Each structure stands twice: as C-alpha cells, then as structure tokens.
C-alpha cells in the first residue's frame, strides 16, 4: 500500500521538523552503540526499542528499517567529512602542504571522537543492501579523490614527492583509520600523541 504524501501540515512537514530530526538522531546514536557492542546482525529492533524507550511500532515512524538505521549511522560519519572538504577555510588554503596537514588533523580529530562508528563502518557495511552499499562506497571514493587532488596540486608545485597520487591518497585514508581500527594495540600512546605520530608519518611520506 502506498504511503500518503501528506500536506504542508502533515507527515512530510513533521518529518522535516527539528524535533523529528533530533529524535531520529538520538535513535541512530543509541542503535550505533548497540551495533558496536553486540554486532549489527545480533541486535534486534526490540533491543533498539528498549534502549531508546520507543515501542517498536513507533520506531518505524522515525526510521524505515534496521538497515536504514545502519545506513544513517554511516551518514552520521560521512556528513562532517563532506562538510570538511567544502569548508572555504580549507579549500582556500593555497599551500598544498598546509592544506593537506589541516585536512589530516581535522579527520584524525573527528576519527578519534567517532571511533566506534568508524569501526562499525569497516566491520558491518558489507551487510547493507547493494544500493545503499554503493552510496557508501561512492562517498568513500570521493574522499580519496579529494585527497588525491590536494596531492596532485602539491606535486605540481613541487611540494610533494610520490610515485602515484591515487595510491598515495588511498594509503593516507587507510592510515587515518589507524586510530579507530588499531588503537587497541597502541595503548602505550596517549590519544594526542598517537594522532601527532600519524600526522607526521603521513606528511613525511609525501613530502
């Protein structure tokens, strides 16, 4: 049965409200914690219901399915990264070295704050339907391309030295995930110390 489109004062308007978006964000955050702790496949909608205090029927007012929640967890990770590459304070930096270092620092800071969500992305994204997984992969590829463009600009200006921009950009993105993926084995380092080491290692690799 087709869902009703609603009027300006109906469901569509309600779902654009700040209250609706805030509540959905709270659901996504709490579900993300459950997914990180138990695993996506092992977490039921009833458990999400208990965690959020919203009965299962009402949960579907805010989200379409459990897969929708997982996809929106990844959106929560990607949106700040997308905004970063659109930030004029960063795009207007003329020095490619400074621009790359700024991007790396911001992404490392973000990654340290959202370690569980990023780990979840690497671990569970394969469980998404193909159409949603394609969106996630396209976004990840776009982040690589953004880094690649900075590298190419830097090589033209003889700031950077590397063999292949695409390979170097992919390695940078992978190394940026070191804190979320490998911090369990790097406990001797304080968070800031580890972030500084990663930043220096990346910059030294391309300078």
N, C-alpha and C positions, 0 to 999 in steps of 0.2 A: 504493500500500500504506500502511495506517495506521501511524503511529509508535506504538511501545509507550509506554504511560503510565509504566511504571516503578513501583517500590515506594519505600518510605521510604528505602531504602538504594541505590536505583538511580539512573538518569539524572536524574530530577527533583531528587533531593536533591543530586546532584553539581553540577547547574547552578545551584543556589542557594548554592553554597559560595563563600567569599571568594576562593579560588584561581581558580575558574572566572571569576568576575566581574572579577578583576584581569587575567587573561589576555585576556579579551574586550575590556576597556578598552584594553589595550596594542595589540591588533589594530586597534581603531577609531581610535586616535590615529595609528598609523603609516599606515593607509589614508587618513586625512584629509590627511596631508601629501602623499601621492601624488596624491590628488584635486585638492588645491590647486595642485600643481606641474604636473601633466600634464592635468588635467581629468578629470571622472568617467568620461565615455564612453571616453576614451583609455586608462584604467587597467584592466588585466586582473586577474583573480583570480590568475593565475600571478605577476604582479608583486607583488601583495599577499603572496602566499606567500613569495616571495624576501625581501621586506622584513621579514617577521615571523619568518622561519625556520621556518614551519609548512607542511607539504606541503598541497596543495590539498584533498585528501580530509579531512584533519583540521581544516582551516579551517571546514568545514561542521558540525563539532561545536559550534563557538562561535557561528557566525552562520548564517542561513538562505540568504542570497544577497548579491550585491553591493548590491542595492537596500536590503537590511536594514542593511548597513554604513552607507550614506549616511543612512538614517533615524536610525540610532543616533548618528551624528555630530551631527545636529540635536538629538537628545535631550540630548546632552552639553552643547550650548549652552543649551537651554531649562531644564533641571533647576535650575541655580543661579538662574536668573531667577525660576522658580516659587517656590523657597525664599525668595528675597528678599522677595516680596510676602506671604509667610506669616510672615516674621520678626516676632516680637512687639515687638522693639526698634524696628522701623519702624512697624508697624501701630498701636502705642500712642502715637506722637508726635501730640500734639494740634494743634500749629501746622501748618497745611497747607503753608505756605511752607517750613518746616524739613523737613517730611516729603518734599515734592517734591524739595528740594535734596539730601536724603540719598539718595533713590532714584536721582536723576540721577547723583550722584557714584559710587554703587556700580555702576550699569550702565555708566558710562564706564570705570571701572577694570576691570570684567570684559571689556568690549569691547576694551580695549587689550591684554589678555592673550590673548584668543582671536580676534584679528583675522582670521587665515586661515580659521578655522571659520565665522565670521560672513559673511565674503566668499563662502565656499563656499555657504552657505545662500542668499544672494541670487542667486548665479550658477547653481546647479545644482538647486535644489529642484523646479523645473518638470519635471525628469526622473523624479521619483518617481511610482509608480502613484497613481491618483486617490484611493484610500482613505487612503494614507499622506500624500499632499499635503494632504488635507482636515484631518488631525490637526495638521499643521504650521501650516496657516493658522488653525485654531481657536485654537491656542496663541498665535500672534502677535496675533490679535484680542483675546484675553483680556488680554494685556499692555497693549494700547491701552485697554481698559476699566478696568484698574486705575489707569492714569494719569488717565483721564477722571474717575474717582470722586474722586481727590485734588483735581483741578481744580474740580469741582463744589462740593466741601466748602469749598474756598478762596474760591470766588466768593460762596457763601452768607455767609461770614464777612467778605466784603469785603477779602480779602487779594489776590485775583487779579482781573484785568480782561482779558476776552477776549470775542469775539463768540459762538463756538460751541465747546463743550467737546470734542466728538468731533473736530472739525478740529484744534484745538489739541493734543489728545493724539496724533493721528496725526503732526503736524508734529514733536512732541517725539521720538517714537520714531524718525522718519526722521533727525532731527538727531543722535540718539545713535549712528546708524550712520555718521556722517561720518568718524570716525577709521578704521574698517575699510575704508570704501569710497573715501575721498578722501585718505588720508594721503600717498599717492604724490605728490600735487600740493601738499602743505602741508609740505614738508620743511624749510622755514625755521624751523618751530616745533618746539621740543622737545616730547616727548610730554606731560609735565605741563602745559606752557604751553598746548598745544592743548586739552587736557581742561578746563583752567580757563576758557579762552575760550568753549568750547562751553557749559559750565555757566552762565557769566554771561549768555551770549546767550539761552539758554532762559529763565532766570529773569527777565531784563529783558523778554522778550517777553510774559510773562503777569502780571507784577506791575503 
